Amino acid sequence: MIASPPRIGGLDIQSWGSPDDPVVLMIGPAARLSPDGRDIARALAEAGRHVLLADLPDKDGAAALRRLLTDISSRPAVLCTKAALDSVIPALAVTGPALASCLIVVGDGPVSLQTTTALDGLPILTVEPGQGGEALDRLNAAVLGFLEREAPREAVLYQAGSDARTLRDALGCFGTGVTVVTTLDADGQPIGLTANSFSSVSLDPPLILFCLSCGSTNLERFQAARHFAINVLHIGQQPMSGVFARSDADRFQDVTWETWDTGAPILSGSLASFECATDRVIEAGDHLIFIGRVLRARFEPRRDPLLYFRGKYRRLHFA
């Protein structure tokens, strides 16, 4: 069965298999995917792989592929024909292992030395195209065997010094809620951003925290603020999460909000809102931890939370 998920990285995507399985990204237009290509996709899905098929634009295909790889929640295996290497090689050059787990090229003969040099550190398999029957079975077996070696389904290990993307993928296995953190700048203008690094700290005294990247454009505004608010989003507020995650938008333009005692923006209708006084700010690696003392809170117990897990929004499922 083929599903049509939302666009990823600005591209239309077709998919086979479960979104919870490791991703194999196939490059090529769906309209011209051969019967053998569809058979490969089905075989991969049956073997526990989530297959995504992306059609790259003729112009700036490499840039489009890099955007797509960045937006995929984990490092996929990339499968393409030799004809697509003109876009694939520039997209994976230098930082290939950080974006993809391996590369599978379907075509006659080995890839060139120039290709392997440009993609140094990225495992590459070249397989001859199958033409149905036993040849296609051999191709599928070769691809699946390579994936089990280079992109195994078993647990992935991170150790100090490993690439940061592996740690990011591991941390993404912890499901969280989604919040919008708000405050006022020195001119009294509302500031807000989407964050899922939120946690309770203490009930007595009532303390909560959120983390903000040291590279955030709003870092100094939050450092200077004496108060802030945490707004926990419900499932119907997913579009709001996207608005406050973008850097090029007037985030409050179409948002209904109010103020309580401190003036920190409270997003109306949120699942829960916490108005806080900044208690302390702690430097921790590439983030700052903002601890707030809760002054006032409001919540709506009859709504379901907006969840985030492994790079995607999720809904609550009751056991």
QUIMOHU-V712980 format. One record per residue. N is the residue number from 1. RES is the residue in one letter. PSI is psi in whole degrees, 0 to 359 (none if undefined). OMEGA is omega in whole degrees, 0 to 359 (* if undefined). D_LAST is the distance of its C-alpha to the last C-alpha in whole Angstrom. Layout:
N/RES/PSI/OMEGA/D_LAST ; N/RES/PSI/OMEGA/D_LAST
This chain:
1/M/134/179/27 ; 2/I/132/176/28 ; 3/A/162/177/26 ; 4/S/88/181/27 ; 5/P/172/177/25 ; 6/P/162/177/27 ; 7/R/141/177/30 ; 8/I/130/180/30 ; 9/G/26/180/33 ; 10/G/7/183/35 ; 11/L/148/174/35 ; 12/D/132/186/34 ; 13/I/138/166/31 ; 14/Q/154/184/30 ; 15/S/155/172/27 ; 16/W/146/174/26 ; 17/G/185/185/23 ; 18/S/136/177/20 ; 19/P/345/180/20 ; 20/D/351/182/18 ; 21/D/161/178/21 ; 22/P/143/188/25 ; 23/V/136/167/27 ; 24/V/119/182/30 ; 25/L/113/176/32 ; 26/M/136/181/35 ; 27/I/124/177/38 ; 28/G/158/181/40 ; 29/P/135/180/40 ; 30/A/324/183/38 ; 31/A/332/183/41 ; 32/R/13/178/43 ; 33/L/124/184/40 ; 34/S/163/175/42 ; 35/P/323/178/40 ; 36/D/322/178/40 ; 37/G/318/177/38 ; 38/R/326/177/35 ; 39/D/321/177/36 ; 40/I/316/180/35 ; 41/A/316/179/32 ; 42/R/319/180/30 ; 43/A/319/179/31 ; 44/L/318/179/30 ; 45/A/319/180/27 ; 46/E/336/179/27 ; 47/A/9/176/27 ; 48/G/34/177/24 ; 49/R/144/176/26 ; 50/H/110/186/25 ; 51/V/126/174/28 ; 52/L/132/178/30 ; 53/L/120/183/33 ; 54/A/134/176/35 ; 55/D/110/181/38 ; 56/L/145/177/40 ; 57/P/154/179/43 ; 58/D/326/180/47 ; 59/K/132/179/48 ; 60/D/40/179/46 ; 61/G/325/180/44 ; 62/A/316/179/43 ; 63/A/320/179/42 ; 64/A/321/180/40 ; 65/L/321/178/38 ; 66/R/319/177/38 ; 67/R/318/180/36 ; 68/L/313/180/34 ; 69/L/324/179/33 ; 70/T/325/183/33 ; 71/D/340/177/30 ; 72/I/137/191/28 ; 73/S/345/177/26 ; 74/S/167/182/27 ; 75/R/114/181/30 ; 76/P/161/163/30 ; 77/A/138/181/33 ; 78/V/129/179/36 ; 79/L/125/182/37 ; 80/C/169/172/40 ; 81/T/167/178/44 ; 82/K/329/181/47 ; 83/A/335/182/48 ; 84/A/357/184/45 ; 85/L/336/179/46 ; 86/D/331/176/48 ; 87/S/325/185/45 ; 88/V/316/184/43 ; 89/I/310/179/45 ; 90/P/328/181/46 ; 91/A/327/184/42 ; 92/L/353/182/42 ; 93/A/141/177/45 ; 94/V/301/184/45 ; 95/T/20/183/41 ; 96/G/310/181/40 ; 97/P/339/178/38 ; 98/A/342/183/36 ; 99/L/331/184/35 ; 100/A/150/180/35 ; 101/S/329/180/34 ; 102/C/171/181/37 ; 103/L/132/176/39 ; 104/I/123/182/39 ; 105/V/122/178/43 ; 106/V/116/181/44 ; 107/G/165/181/47 ; 108/D/134/176/50 ; 109/G/161/181/52 ; 110/P/159/176/50 ; 111/V/160/185/50 ; 112/S/159/176/53 ; 113/L/326/179/53 ; 114/Q/321/179/53 ; 115/T/312/182/49 ; 116/T/327/178/48 ; 117/T/317/180/50 ; 118/A/330/182/49 ; 119/L/38/182/45 ; 120/D/130/180/46 ; 121/G/349/180/43 ; 122/L/120/178/41 ; 123/P/134/183/41 ; 124/I/135/173/42 ; 125/L/132/173/42 ; 126/T/127/180/45 ; 127/V/145/177/44 ; 128/E/143/181/47 ; 129/P/139/177/45 ; 130/G/152/178/45 ; 131/Q/50/179/46 ; 132/G/170/175/44 ; 133/G/221/185/44 ; 134/E/325/180/44 ; 135/A/319/179/45 ; 136/L/323/177/42 ; 137/D/319/178/40 ; 138/R/321/178/42 ; 139/L/312/180/41 ; 140/N/318/180/37 ; 141/A/319/180/38 ; 142/A/317/181/39 ; 143/V/314/182/37 ; 144/L/321/178/34 ; 145/G/318/178/36 ; 146/F/317/180/37 ; 147/L/322/179/33 ; 148/E/331/178/32 ; 149/R/317/190/35 ; 150/E/336/178/35 ; 151/A/64/187/31 ; 152/P/154/178/29 ; 153/R/341/181/26 ; 154/E/174/186/25 ; 155/A/141/178/25 ; 156/V/138/184/27 ; 157/L/132/172/29 ; 158/Y/135/174/31 ; 159/Q/155/179/34 ; 160/A/129/183/36 ; 161/G/345/176/38 ; 162/S/170/182/36 ; 163/D/148/185/36 ; 164/A/332/182/34 ; 165/R/324/178/31 ; 166/T/317/177/30 ; 167/L/320/178/29 ; 168/R/318/179/28 ; 169/D/321/179/25 ; 170/A/316/179/24 ; 171/L/330/179/23 ; 172/G/347/177/22 ; 173/C/350/176/19 ; 174/F/109/180/18 ; 175/G/141/181/16 ; 176/T/168/165/17 ; 177/G/181/179/18 ; 178/V/133/180/21 ; 179/T/161/166/24 ; 180/V/120/180/28 ; 181/V/132/186/30 ; 182/T/156/173/34 ; 183/T/184/174/37 ; 184/L/141/177/41 ; 185/D/185/184/43 ; 186/A/336/179/47 ; 187/D/5/180/48 ; 188/G/14/179/45 ; 189/Q/141/182/43 ; 190/P/140/178/40 ; 191/I/138/179/38 ; 192/G/152/178/34 ; 193/L/153/178/32 ; 194/T/138/179/28 ; 195/A/142/172/27 ; 196/N/3/176/23 ; 197/S/70/183/25 ; 198/F/142/180/25 ; 199/S/152/168/24 ; 200/S/152/181/24 ; 201/V/312/186/27 ; 202/S/146/173/28 ; 203/L/331/181/28 ; 204/D/96/5/32 ; 205/P/163/182/33 ; 206/P/105/183/31 ; 207/L/142/172/30 ; 208/I/169/179/28 ; 209/L/158/166/29 ; 210/F/159/181/29 ; 211/C/143/181/31 ; 212/L/132/181/33 ; 213/S/141/177/35 ; 214/C/345/178/39 ; 215/G/2/181/39 ; 216/S/139/177/38 ; 217/T/345/180/41 ; 218/N/7/186/39 ; 219/L/310/184/40 ; 220/E/328/179/43 ; 221/R/318/179/42 ; 222/F/326/177/39 ; 223/Q/324/182/41 ; 224/A/342/185/44 ; 225/A/141/177/41 ; 226/R/345/181/41 ; 227/H/156/173/38 ; 228/F/169/178/35 ; 229/A/145/174/32 ; 230/I/124/179/28 ; 231/N/112/180/26 ; 232/V/126/187/23 ; 233/L/146/173/22 ; 234/H/175/189/19 ; 235/I/330/180/18 ; 236/G/355/182/21 ; 237/Q/18/178/24 ; 238/Q/317/177/23 ; 239/P/325/179/27 ; 240/M/322/177/28 ; 241/S/318/179/26 ; 242/G/322/180/28 ; 243/V/314/184/32 ; 244/F/354/175/31 ; 245/A/344/182/31 ; 246/R/148/181/34 ; 247/S/349/186/37 ; 248/D/32/185/40 ; 249/A/152/169/39 ; 250/D/93/195/40 ; 251/R/332/184/36 ; 252/F/3/188/37 ; 253/Q/313/183/39 ; 254/D/25/183/36 ; 255/V/132/176/34 ; 256/T/124/180/34 ; 257/W/165/183/34 ; 258/E/175/176/36 ; 259/T/152/175/37 ; 260/W/231/187/37 ; 261/D/324/188/39 ; 262/T/345/183/40 ; 263/G/351/177/40 ; 264/A/132/184/37 ; 265/P/130/175/35 ; 266/I/118/181/32 ; 267/L/117/185/30 ; 268/S/139/176/30 ; 269/G/8/179/27 ; 270/S/160/177/25 ; 271/L/318/175/21 ; 272/A/148/176/23 ; 273/S/139/180/27 ; 274/F/120/175/29 ; 275/E/128/189/32 ; 276/C/152/166/34 ; 277/A/134/180/37 ; 278/T/120/182/37 ; 279/D/313/177/38 ; 280/R/160/178/38 ; 281/V/126/185/38 ; 282/I/131/177/38 ; 283/E/130/181/39 ; 284/A/96/180/36 ; 285/G/233/182/37 ; 286/D/17/177/37 ; 287/H/161/168/35 ; 288/L/139/178/36 ; 289/I/119/178/34 ; 290/F/116/177/34 ; 291/I/127/182/33 ; 292/G/144/175/33 ; 293/R/119/185/34 ; 294/V/122/178/32 ; 295/L/329/184/34 ; 296/R/146/180/32 ; 297/A/152/176/28 ; 298/R/141/180/27 ; 299/F/158/180/23 ; 300/E/100/188/22 ; 301/P/351/185/18 ; 302/R/3/180/18 ; 303/R/157/178/17 ; 304/D/146/183/14 ; 305/P/154/168/16 ; 306/L/127/184/17 ; 307/L/157/178/16 ; 308/Y/126/184/18 ; 309/F/126/178/17 ; 310/R/46/172/20 ; 311/G/9/182/23 ; 312/K/153/173/21 ; 313/Y/143/180/19 ; 314/R/164/175/15 ; 315/R/158/180/13 ; 316/L/131/175/10 ; 317/H/124/182/7 ; 318/F/136/179/4 ; 319/A/none/*/0
